[in-house]
Amino acid sequence: MNDPLLELGTVLRQARIKDLEVFETHDGGVTQAKLTRTHGISAATTERCTTM
């Protein structure tokens, strides 16, 4: 049986990893426009990830 809380923890961990990847990439000098193209995310998502 799958525990819903464990599944939620996995999803949150994956989201956090993605946020950190975007943050580190943007912090390294990649523009929001390029992140939108390469990661398929919006500029708003980039902004959220980079203001952690």
Secondary structure, DSSP 4 states (H G I P E B T S, - for coil): ---HHHHHHHHHHHHHHHHHHHHHHHHTT--HHHHHHHH---HHHHHHHHT-
